[in-house]
Amino acid sequence: MSYCAIVGINWGDEGKGRMVDLLTEDYDIVVRYQGGGNAGHTVINEYGKFALHLLPSGIFRPGVVNVLGNGVALDPENLWLEIEDIVSKGVPITPENLKISDRASILLPWHRDLDALEEARLKDKKYGSTKQGIAPFYSDKYQKKTIMAGELLYPEYLENHLKDLMEWKNLTLTGVYGAQAYTLEQLKAWIAEFGGKIKPFICDTGAFLRKAQAGDKSILFEAQLGALRDLDYGIYPYTTSSNSIAAYAPVGSGLPSVVLDEVIGVVKAYSTCVGEGPFTCEWLGPDADALREAGFEYGAKTGRPRRVGPLDLVATRYGVQVQGATGIALTKLDVLSYMEKIPVCTQYLMHGMITDEFPFPAALPQAEPVVKYLDGWNCDISGVRTWEDLPKAAQNYVEFIEQRIGCPITYVSVGPERDAYIKR
Ligand code: GDP
């Protein structure tokens, strides 16, 4: 029996999906505890290459039960498309290996509309939303103005609730944004189509998890995005609208009393960031293009080119601290093989003063990176599977990071395939 959370330490896209896919071998249950389908985990395995958006990454492992916890933004329409896509590639998805919390709130069609309408209103001050409706969804959840998945099992209750919500939401849609109002028929048709599809998967996942806990099952808790996108601890307002940190795993999963044994933080060997907001180590121009191409840094959901730069140890150390990471999986080390010298941001320069501390978001745009260069290894390491076989310069790079972030690096990933890693 063990309880482990696997989380992003930086801005997301650290390669969590690949690590969860690898680690699921040792777990009975994988739970997604927050976020929606607005980001993507890329997983490559015997079935092919997949961009998972909402489904837990354990979905490919026979015998693993996957849970969408109460903390997620449950978009039945996109979830169904994702399920259909994966099933069409030969992966079985049934109520036996996928369970959706009856307490997960449902992302309704107007959440996507409102996301797009608000980004359009903001024009050049936009937050860089993926327009999947996540921010309007979470604000409505906390206003108690959404429906819970379990309500699909109570049609009469649901219809009355939906009608009340629609009357309230139409005031904003028409009055604030001059958009089209929803009709109850439209909503009922949407619920009948997509709610109907996911209904067989909905159950009391809290009860299921408590039983699993009593039966000594091992549970892996999977997060979306990274510490710097956490609503409370990230680079607000350029964060997501939920808590992506490990501390939220118990609440968002349906096992509020669970104490995690392990928190594996995923760090990429260099920095990437999608969307708006301060990004201290950002490279522009040919260096950025070369790194982006080497790491194929394009959004899994949107295809947007990611912003790239050297590893930011100030942000990473902060991420390790807020996540309470007990071990680190360092991914994409192989991508740096083309560099003669490898730049690393060790500290920030703020108003002429050197600091190790990650600043308050409003002060972050003033931070300048202090960069140190480490030796590159200049050879292909994608076939290396043991620490001893890793070139000395690559070992030094890993050890340098480990020492600066104050957390052991227990996995080093050298390729996207399931077996392309080194366990230390
Ligand atoms: P996630 O959201 O944190 O899972 O991150 P992404 O889905 O953006 O994953 C990062 C990308 O890098 C995916 O395309 C992975 O297949 C790929 N990837 C993960 N680990 C490695 C690695 O060690 N080396 C290389 N070359 N690619 C990797």
Boltz pocket constraint, residues with backbone or C-beta under 6 A from the ligand:
constraints:
  - pocket:
      binder: B
      contacts: [[A, 8], [A, 12], [A, 13], [A, 14], [A, 15], [A, 16], [A, 17], [A, 18], [A, 39], [A, 40], [A, 41], [A, 42], [A, 43], [A, 44], [A, 225], [A, 294], [A, 295], [A, 296], [A, 298], [A, 300], [A, 330], [A, 331], [A, 332], [A, 333], [A, 334], [A, 335], [A, 413], [A, 414], [A, 415], [A, 416], [A, 420]]
      max_distance: 6.0
